[in-house]
Amino acid sequence: INKPAGLVVHPGAGNPNGTVLNELLHHYPDIAEVPRAGIVHRLDKDTSGCLLIAKKRTALNTLQNTFRNRETDKRYLALLCGHLPLSEKKVSVPLLRELLKTGDRVVRVDKEGKEAVSVFNPIEQFTHATLSEIKVLTGRTHQIRVHAQYLGHCVAGDEKYGNYICNKRLKEKGLKRLFLHASQISFKHPQNGAAMTLKAPLSDDLENVLLALR
């Protein structure tokens, strides 16, 4: 599916209903027999784009192993603050999850954290921002957002790890949310092994921001 921004994948504290899982169970009752309603991986609430759902338990197990063994190719589109040089940049720094006293979950670069690797490939520069494709080789929480912050080029619209001035400037261009979109995912079909690539187009609101910047 092409998950819209603002939709939580799994029920949790503060989001008991109205999640992707709830919707799947409502529209496809038979999927209740599949663990986690067949949801293979996850996307953050504010991230839009490709989300894989398996209709059968065997497919779920196979696809989850594919993710675990890093045999997928996941690409994201992100608008980054500032001018990122138009050359590929690999970020390989460990990330550590931390729970604050407020109950808020944050992630930071820390040598005691888990391995995290992202490859940034800038594709278009604007006056104060850069559109970039990012390939993730690991699947850590908030990975792209924290790696972008580490680079000094936060993801536009990011209220947790972002840049206030940049966000304010881009809000004037119509950006009302995090500009992070899971645009493409490639993997082997769980039954016949055929190579598959699924793509999700940017939503109109993000396309309009790019048009305004151009």
N, C-alpha and C positions, 0 to 999 in steps of 0.2 A: 504494500500500500504506500501511498504518498502521504505521510503523516503531516497534518498541519501544525504549525507552531501553536503553543498554548495547550496542547493535548498531552496529558500524562499517559505513559505506556502502561504502568502497573498501579493498582490501588495501593495507597499508603496513607500515612498520617496527613490529614488535611485534604486527601483526595480519595475518599472511599468509593466514589462513583464517577461516572462520566469519563472513564479512561478507555484506552484502546482495548484492553482486555474485556471490560464491561460491554463495549460495543460488539466485539467479536462474539461473545456469548449470547448476546441478544439477537444478532442477525444470523449466526450459524450455531444453533444449539448443539449440534453433533460434535463441535470442536471442544466441548467440555470434557470429552474423553481423552483429549491430548493434554499433557502437562503444560501449565502456564498458557492454556488456550493456543498453543502452537507458536507463541512469540519466540523467535529465534535469538534475537539480541535486543538492544534497547537504544532509544534516543532520548536525550534530555527533553524536558517539557518544552523548552523554548526553541529547540532545533526541529526543523522540518525535514521532510524528504523520505528516502527509501527505507522501509522497514519490512523485513522478511517475516512471513507467517507460514508455518507448516500446517497442512491440514491433517497429516497423519503422524503418529508417534514415531514411526520408523524414519520419516523424512526429518522430523525435528532432531532426533538423535544424530543423524548423519550430518545435518547442517551445523549443529552445535559443535560437533567434532571438527568440522571444517573451519569454524571460527577459532576454536581452541588451538588448532594446529597452524593458524595464520595462513590458511590457503585461500582466503578471500582477498579481493582488491576493493577497498572502500575509498571513495573519493568524495570530498566535500567542497562546496563553494563558500567562501567567506569574504566579506568586505573588511579589510584591515585598515586601521587608522595609520595615516602617514604614508610615506613613500618607501615601500619595500623594493630593493633592487630587483630588476627583472632577470633573476637567475635563481636556479633551484637552491633551496636552503634546507638542509636536514637538521632537525632538532632532536637530540637524543639525551634527555635529562630525566632522571627518575621523579616520580610524583607521589606525594604522600597525602592521603585523605585525613582530614581532621574535623572533629566535631566540636564546635564552640559551645560555651556555656549557654548561649542563647538558643541552642538547638540547631543552629544553622550549620550546614555542611560546606566546608571549603577544601580546596586542593591547592597544594603548594609544591614548588620544586624543593626536593630534599634528598640528600644522598641515601637516607634510610628508606626512601620510598621504592615503589615498584618501577621496573623498566618501562619507559614510554618513548615511542619513536614516531615522529611526524615529519613528513616531507612537504615543504611549502613550495609551490610553483606559481609565482605571480604571473598573471595573464593580461592585466590591464591597469594602467595607472590613471588616477584622477588628480585634481589639485591637492586634495588633502587625504586621499585614501587610495588603496590598492585592492583590486579584485584578485583573489588568489584561489587556486585549486590546491587542496591539501589531501595528501594520501596518508592514511593512518596505518601503521604497521602493528600497533597494539591498540587495545580498546579500553583505556583508562577513563574514569569519570572526569569530565571537564577537560579532557586532554588537549584538544585544539585550543580552547580558550586560554588555558594556563601556558601552553607553549607559545601562543601568540603574545601573551603578556611578557613572557621571558624574552622574546625577540624585541620587545619594545614597540610592537605593532598590534595592540589589542584588537579583538574582534569588535566591529562597530555594533553599537546598541547593547553591549554587555554591561549590565549594571553591577555585576559582582566583581569582575576582573578588569573592567574597561577604563576608558579615559573620559572623564566628565566633559572636557572641552570638545573633544572629538564627537562624542555622542550628541551634544547640544548642537553642534554645527550640522551634523547629518540629520538630526531631527528636523531641521529647517528644510532639508531636502526631501522630507516625507518618510524617513525611517522611524517606525514605531515599535520595532522589536529587534531582537538579536538577529544579525545578518549571518546566519550559519545554516547551511542546507546540505543534507546528505544527497548529493546529486546522482551518484552512480555506485552500483555494487556489482562485482563480478564473482562468480563461483561456479562450481560444477553441479549439474543437476543431480539431486540425491538418488535418483533411480538409474538413469542411463549414463551419467558422467559427462554429458554434453556441456560444453562451455556456455555459460549464460551471462549476459550483461543486462542489467535493468537500470533504467534512467528515470529520474523524476525531474520535470522542469521546474524552474523557479516560479514561485507564485507571483501573481500580478503586482502585489505590493512591493516586492523586492525588485522586480523588473522595472517598476516605475522609479525607484530610487536611482538605479543605474542610468535610466534615461535622463533624469534630472541632473545627475553628475556629468553626463556627456554633453 
